Amino acid sequence: MFSFKAVYFYFLAVKIILIRFLKNIYFSTNYYNKSLKTKLPEQLYFYPNPFLLSSFINQKIFAFKLSKINVDTFWVDFESQKEEEDLNSFYWLNLINRKNDGSIIQQIISIWIKKNITYKKKTWDNSNISKRILAWILNADIILNNADKNFKQFFFSSIVTQINHLKKNLNYENNPVKKIEIISAIILSGLVFKEYNSNFEISIKVLKKTVEDFFDNDGCPVNRNIYDLVQCSKFLVLIKECCRDAQKYIPDYLDDIVDKQIDCLYSLKTPTNKNPLFNGASEFKIDGYLEYLSGLEYKSNNIINKINEVYIARGKKNLLFFDVGSPPKKKYSKNYQSGPLSFEYFIDNNKIITNCGFGNKISKKVEFISRLTSAQSTLCLNDSCVVKFERNSLVNDAFGPAITSTFKVFDLNIDDTANFMTLSAKHNAYEKNFNYIHQRIIKIDKKNNNLFGEDNLISSDENKKLLNMYSIRFHLYPGVNAVQTIGKNSILIQVDKNKSLIFTTSGDNLILEKSIFLGRNQIINNFCITISGSLNNSENKNIIWALKKNN
């Protein structure tokens, strides 16, 4: 039986898809393409610093030299769809030797403009246009080097046309990260072209509302996605720096959100320089981005202990990330991974316990698997997921695979003493269907660098008789080897040649299983420690476990 909310979202999805279909038809008309032609700028007011684009670029993507390029086949010969997308973004301009005279680059851009002078769905996606505009404007010094008047007019006309398309469609963009990306391109056009100063004035106000809606008081995205935190910070820093270079005022809200996000980014730094894996994040190295920020003289003023509802506990030799957040609202949940009270653990500069990571760049099936509770280092009842995901293909097409149910994480307690730090929290995701509240308590032994944990299953109705199976998974980071001891009551974890840990538990069954890790955008084999057992007659259950150094 459909709920009123489900019916509402279904018809809203139909409306979105219908509008999207009609817009694509309209965009292809001569009338629309003529409407994008407006006043031609005379020149660039200033040349922004191309270094500002370097945080977006993977230096390994392009390894070609201009002298080896065949201009006639540049927009024809693609080894993959990914390469075509990368070339169309023009981010590769940042990797070109800036001493080039620009003639080959002008030929490449001229051919592109002629092929895409009017709307084409493949190359005129909002995100593609935004990347291209940023790349063109930030690399205008080499593009316009020794350029004649005709090319300049041709080039400026294409920028204005694409910017006008973004302006007309900005309000239809539902993804806040893409919206900030689009706004950054529009703002930059208003900074470099005096004739389009209104692009800056209007868009800087739209950005303010987007920032207020999408970020919490700590500067974190409300969708709880760490990757989106990093991406948004890149665009906001770029906007701020371009405003500074153009000698434009920098709004207080922009200063404030950038400062908060810088604190968050420095607080995310791990001993391996790779981000923790919660809520839609795959692995990326954060140290390169922090070096970029340092080059712009950004420093953290405050190392914080909670980012995107993930609490960070720091010891001298160990580091713990603990997910103590409830799910985001449905419209922000398409990348949510259902791992309440999951954790990741580092010791002696090694990551030991991990979540599986997000598989969206591998396949749709793998993405779905990575969203399940079993893919996180936390507890499952009856091998179920703590939330349900939208399975209607029409709704998914309009909103992405959002969640259809929710729950609360509550009673967060932190006790920090000289020798121990103890964190605990509860969630009620299993209460309705299985009659249990899950409480997790994690204690860090500061003196001996050991980790102790309790998973408590608390019956919420003693008269409700249900048979439940529980399993608690601890996914080991790839490269960490493990064997089960002969007595079957512990797991020996080999960190490196001279370092090992021992995992013990009071739980019913302890086994070492094969698992998969998805955090590097490919399927990698790893191990998983699993504690499992049964719950009878609505009994309370206390499962104690420990991860200690093997002396």
HUPEDA-V848737 format. One record per residue. RES is the residue in one letter. PSI is psi as a letter, one per 30 degrees, with the letter a starting at -180 (* if undefined). NEAR is the number of other ideal C-beta (glycine too) atoms within 10 Angstrom. Layout:
<<RES,PSI,NEAR> <RES,PSI,NEAR>>
//
This chain:
<<M,k,3> <F,k,8> <S,l,9> <F,e,7> <K,e,10> <A,e,13> <V,e,10> <Y,e,11> <F,e,21> <Y,e,15> <F,e,10> <L,e,13> <A,e,19> <V,e,13> <K,e,11> <I,e,17> <I,e,14> <L,e,11> <I,e,12> <R,e,12> <F,e,10> <L,e,10> <K,e,15> <N,e,12> <I,e,9> <Y,e,11> <F,f,18> <S,f,13> <T,l,12> <N,e,8> <Y,e,7> <Y,e,16> <N,e,15> <K,e,9> <S,f,13> <L,f,18> <K,j,11> <T,a,13> <K,k,9> <L,k,14> <P,l,19> <E,e,12> <Q,l,12> <L,k,18> <Y,e,16> <F,l,13> <Y,j,15> <P,l,22> <N,j,16> <P,f,18> <F,f,13> <L,f,22> <L,f,21> <S,f,17> <S,f,20> <F,f,20> <I,k,17> <N,j,11> <Q,f,10> <K,f,6> <I,e,14> <F,k,17> <A,g,8> <F,l,11> <K,k,11> <L,e,15> <S,f,8> <K,g,6> <I,k,14> <N,j,8> <V,e,15> <D,f,10> <T,g,8> <F,e,16> <W,g,16> <V,e,9> <D,j,10> <F,k,14> <E,f,7> <S,l,8> <Q,e,9> <K,e,11> <E,e,13> <E,e,15> <E,e,16> <D,e,18> <L,e,17> <N,f,21> <S,f,20> <F,g,23> <Y,f,22> <W,f,16> <L,f,23> <N,f,20> <L,g,15> <I,k,19> <N,k,9> <R,g,12> <K,f,7> <N,l,15> <D,f,12> <G,f,20> <S,e,14> <I,e,15> <I,e,22> <Q,e,22> <Q,e,15> <I,e,19> <I,e,21> <S,e,16> <I,e,15> <W,e,18> <I,e,17> <K,e,11> <K,f,11> <N,h,18> <I,f,13> <T,l,14> <Y,k,19> <K,k,12> <K,e,9> <K,e,11> <T,f,16> <W,g,20> <D,k,14> <N,e,19> <S,e,16> <N,e,16> <I,e,23> <S,e,25> <K,e,21> <R,e,24> <I,e,22> <L,e,25> <A,e,23> <W,e,22> <I,e,23> <L,f,26> <N,g,23> <A,f,22> <D,e,14> <I,f,19> <I,e,22> <L,g,20> <N,j,15> <N,g,10> <A,k,19> <D,l,10> <K,e,7> <N,e,9> <F,e,19> <K,e,19> <Q,e,14> <F,e,18> <F,e,19> <F,e,21> <S,e,17> <S,e,20> <I,e,25> <V,e,21> <T,e,21> <Q,e,24> <I,e,25> <N,e,18> <H,e,19> <L,e,22> <K,e,20> <K,f,14> <N,g,15> <L,e,17> <N,f,9> <Y,f,12> <E,j,18> <N,f,12> <N,j,17> <P,e,20> <V,e,20> <K,e,15> <K,e,23> <I,e,24> <E,e,24> <I,e,26> <I,e,25> <S,e,23> <A,e,29> <I,e,23> <I,e,24> <L,e,28> <S,e,27> <G,f,23> <L,e,23> <V,f,24> <F,j,23> <K,e,12> <E,f,17> <Y,h,22> <N,f,14> <S,f,10> <N,e,24> <F,e,22> <E,e,12> <I,e,16> <S,f,24> <I,f,21> <K,e,11> <V,e,18> <L,e,23> <K,e,15> <K,e,10> <T,e,20> <V,e,20> <E,e,10> <D,e,11> <F,f,20> <F,k,20> <D,a,12> <N,f,6> <D,f,16> <G,g,23> <C,k,25> <P,k,24> <V,f,17> <N,f,23> <R,g,27> <N,j,26> <I,e,26> <Y,e,20> <D,e,25> <L,e,24> <V,e,20> <Q,e,18> <C,e,26> <S,e,23> <K,e,20> <F,e,23> <L,e,22> <V,e,22> <L,e,24> <I,e,26> <K,e,19> <E,e,18> <C,e,25> <C,e,19> <R,e,13> <D,e,15> <A,g,17> <Q,h,9> <K,l,16> <Y,k,10> <I,j,15> <P,k,17> <D,e,9> <Y,e,14> <L,e,19> <D,e,12> <D,e,12> <I,e,22> <V,e,20> <D,e,15> <K,e,20> <Q,e,25> <I,e,20> <D,e,19> <C,e,23> <L,e,22> <Y,e,18> <S,f,17> <L,f,21> <K,k,16> <T,l,17> <P,f,14> <T,g,16> <N,g,12> <K,k,19> <N,l,23> <P,l,26> <L,i,31> <F,k,28> <N,i,29> <G,g,23> <A,k,23> <S,l,21> <E,k,20> <F,l,17> <K,k,11> <I,f,19> <D,e,12> <G,e,14> <Y,e,18> <L,e,19> <E,e,10> <Y,e,17> <L,e,21> <S,e,10> <G,f,11> <L,g,15> <E,h,6> <Y,k,20> <K,l,10> <S,k,16> <N,f,10> <N,j,11> <I,j,12> <I,l,16> <N,f,12> <K,k,17> <I,k,23> <N,h,24> <E,g,22> <V,j,22> <Y,k,19> <I,j,17> <A,k,21> <R,k,14> <G,a,17> <K,e,8> <K,g,13> <N,l,22> <L,k,21> <L,k,21> <F,k,24> <F,j,25> <D,j,27> <V,g,23> <G,k,23> <S,l,16> <P,l,25> <P,l,22> <K,l,12> <K,e,17> <K,f,14> <Y,g,22> <S,g,26> <K,f,21> <N,g,22> <Y,k,24> <Q,k,27> <S,i,26> <G,h,27> <P,k,27> <L,g,26> <S,l,28> <F,l,27> <E,k,24> <Y,k,23> <F,k,22> <I,k,23> <D,h,14> <N,g,11> <N,k,17> <K,k,23> <I,e,22> <I,k,24> <T,l,27> <N,l,28> <C,f,28> <G,l,24> <F,k,26> <G,g,24> <N,f,19> <K,g,13> <I,e,18> <S,l,11> <K,e,11> <K,e,9> <V,e,20> <E,e,18> <F,e,15> <I,e,17> <S,f,25> <R,f,27> <L,l,19> <T,e,23> <S,f,20> <A,g,29> <Q,l,28> <S,i,23> <T,a,25> <L,k,28> <C,k,23> <L,k,21> <N,h,14> <D,h,12> <S,l,18> <C,k,18> <V,f,26> <V,l,21> <K,k,12> <F,k,18> <E,k,21> <R,f,10> <N,k,15> <S,e,10> <L,e,15> <V,e,21> <N,e,16> <D,e,12> <A,e,22> <F,f,19> <G,l,15> <P,i,21> <A,l,22> <I,l,22> <T,f,18> <S,l,15> <T,l,16> <F,l,19> <K,k,13> <V,k,19> <F,l,13> <D,h,12> <L,k,15> <N,k,10> <I,k,15> <D,j,10> <D,j,12> <T,a,8> <A,e,6> <N,f,9> <F,k,15> <M,k,18> <T,k,15> <L,k,22> <S,l,19> <A,l,22> <K,l,20> <H,l,24> <N,g,17> <A,f,27> <Y,g,24> <E,e,17> <K,e,10> <N,f,14> <F,g,22> <N,g,21> <Y,k,25> <I,k,18> <H,k,27> <Q,k,19> <R,k,24> <I,k,18> <I,k,22> <K,k,18> <I,k,23> <D,j,17> <K,e,19> <K,e,10> <N,f,11> <N,h,17> <N,l,18> <L,k,23> <F,k,16> <G,l,19> <E,k,16> <D,j,22> <N,k,18> <L,j,22> <I,j,14> <S,k,20> <S,f,14> <D,j,11> <E,f,11> <N,f,7> <K,j,11> <K,j,10> <L,k,16> <L,j,11> <N,k,21> <M,k,14> <Y,l,24> <S,k,19> <I,k,22> <R,k,24> <F,j,26> <H,k,29> <L,k,23> <Y,k,23> <P,k,16> <G,f,12> <V,j,19> <N,l,13> <A,k,20> <V,k,12> <Q,k,15> <T,l,14> <I,e,7> <G,f,6> <K,g,11> <N,g,12> <S,l,19> <I,k,23> <L,k,15> <I,j,23> <Q,j,14> <V,e,21> <D,a,11> <K,e,6> <N,g,6> <K,k,13> <S,l,15> <L,l,23> <I,k,16> <F,k,25> <T,l,15> <T,l,21> <S,g,13> <G,l,20> <D,e,13> <N,k,12> <L,k,22> <I,l,13> <L,j,19> <E,l,11> <K,k,8> <S,a,20> <I,k,19> <F,k,26> <L,g,24> <G,f,24> <R,g,15> <N,g,16> <Q,l,13> <I,k,13> <I,k,16> <N,k,9> <N,a,20> <F,l,21> <C,k,21> <I,k,25> <T,k,20> <I,k,22> <S,l,17> <G,a,15> <S,l,12> <L,k,21> <N,k,10> <N,h,10> <S,h,19> <E,l,11> <N,k,12> <K,k,18> <N,j,13> <I,j,20> <I,k,15> <W,l,20> <A,k,18> <L,j,23> <K,l,16> <K,k,17> <N,j,13> <N,*,6>>
//
